[in-house]
């Protein structure tokens, strides 16, 4: 059975099926000569040989019930609410009975508490910057428009544990729990988890029921 990661970015271990739907990745995969120009504009150089193009919202080319594990890191907060729900339904379908889904997203509860407890006059500005919920600059210039076109750097829907737990349960998942970096009983997840992407974030593990 496969291990599937979506929204992989540059983390693409060959033992996993790694998917990304970013336009910058698509351009590098199909027009390699554009890689240098894109990296000069601040986009990463993707390990394109280890990544397949695939959008979890519309559906990855993954056979239903064929995955032992699915992972995503800092992906779901970039989706609109209806898109995120479609993604969860698709993930549930990819997993075989007992298959594990692990995810990590920014923790809205953490940032709200920081905001509420802060007494500095720039607390609101910091909250909007850290959560990527505000727009600090208007889109002017080629670089700004390229980032708008080729990426989803903004956060479209933020999550705390209670909200995500309900969405996962509604999608059919069971055994939902808070997760910590590298605390899965399945060692394969250690190949894709990065401690920096778990710091002050919300990690969750759940499973597709066996029956």
N, C-alpha and C positions, 0 to 999 in steps of 0.2 A: 504494500500500500504506500501511497505517496505522502510526502510532507509538503504542504503548500504554503507559500508566503505571498501576500499581495501588497502592493504599494512598497515594494522592497527597497527602492532607491539603489544605493550602491552596495548594500548588504545582500550578496547573492551567492551563498555557498552552493557548490555544484551538487551536493547531496539532496538539495531541495528543488522543487519546482517554484521558481521565482517569477513573479509577474509585476509589471508596472504599466500604468496607463498614461504616464506623463508625456505631453507632446515633445519635450526636450529629449526624452529617452527614445521616442519613436523616430525623431529626426536623426539621432546618432546611430540608431540601429540600421536605418535604411539609407542614410547619406553620411557615411563615416567622415567625409571630408569637412562636415560642419562641426565636428566635435571641438576642434580648437577654437573656432569662433564662439561657440556656446560657452565653453569653459572660461574664455576671457570675459564673458558677460556675467560670470558668477554661477553658472550651472555646473553640476558635477559631471565628471567623465564616467559614464556608466560602464560596468563590465558586461557589455552587450551579449557576449557569447553565453553568459549564464542566466540571461533574463529573457522571458517571453513577454510579448505584448498581450495584455489582458485587462479588462475592466470588470471589477467585481460587481459593479452595479448592474450592468447588463448581462453579466455572466462570463465566467472564465471557462476555457476549454478543458474542464476537469470532469471526469466521469462521476456521476452521482454515486455516493457511497464508497468512493475509492481512496479517500484520504484518512490517514491515521491521525494527522495533526494539521492544524491551520494556525497561522500566526500573522498578526499585523501590528505595526508599531507606528503610532502617530499618523494614522490614516483616517479613522472614522470621524474625527473632529473636523476634517476638511469637507465632509459630505453634508448636504442638506438632510433634514430629518427623514424625508421619504426615501432618499438615496441610501441612507444608512440602514433603514429597515429592509430594503431590497438586498443590500449586501449581507445582512445577517441571515436572511432566508436562503440566500445562495450558499453561504458557508455551511449552514445546517445541512443542506442537501449534499454537499461535497463529502462530508464526514461519514465514515462508516459507523456502525453501532459502537458506542464507547469512545469514539474519536474525540480528541481534545482540541478546543479552541482557546488560544491565549491572545490577549490583546492588551495594549497599553495606549492610553490617551492622556492628555493634560487633565489634571484634576481640578475641576471648577471649584470644588469645596476649598481646596488649598489656597487658590488665588482670592476667593471671596474673603476667607478668614484673614489673609494678609491685608487686604484692602480695609476691612472693617477695623482691624487692630492698629492700622497706621494712623499717625497723627501729623504726618507731613502734608504740606499743601499740594504736592505733586502725586498724591496717592491715586487719584482717579486716572491721571495720565499713565502712571506705572501699571495700573490694572489693565488698561486698554492695550498698552504695548505688550505686556506679558501674555495676555490671552489672545492677542491678534484679532480682537473684536472691533477695533477702531481703525480708521484710515488716517494716518498722520500726514501724508503728503498726497497731493493730487497727482494723477497719472500724466506726467509730462516727460517727453524725451523717449528715445528709442529703447533704452535699457528698462525704463519703467513699464512701457507698453509690452515689451517682450516678457517681463516677469508676469504681467497680468494675463497675457495670452498663453504662456507655456507652463504656468504653475498654478497651484491652489494654495498659496501661502496663507490666505485668510482662513480663519476658523468659522465654519458656517453653523455649527451646533456643538456646544460644549456639554461636558458630562460630569456628573458626580456618581458615586457608587449606586445610590438608590435608583436613579433614573436609568442607568445602564443595566442594572440587575433586572428591572422590569422589562426592558426591551428584549433582553436575552431570554427571559422566561416566556415572553409572548411569542418569541420565534421558535420555542420548543426546547431550548437548552435546559439541562439539569446540572446539579452539583455546582452551582454558581458560587464562587468565593473570591475574595480579594487575593491577588497573587503578588508575590515579591520576585525580584530579579533572581532568575535561576532556581526557583523553588519547585519547579515541576518534577514529578517523579519520572518523566520521560526525558532522558538526557539529550535527545535530539534538539530540543528547544535551546540548549546552550549554544548551538551553532549559529543562532540568529539573534539572540538577545544581547543587547549592549547596555551596560550599567548606566551610562550617561543618559539614555533615553527613558530610564525608569525613575530617575531622581525626581522627587516631589511630584510624581505622576500617579495615575490610577491604573493599576494592573488588575486584570481579572482573568480567571481560568474557569472554563465550563466544559461540559461534555454533551455529546448527543446520547440520549438514553439508549440502553442496550435493548430495550423492548418497548 
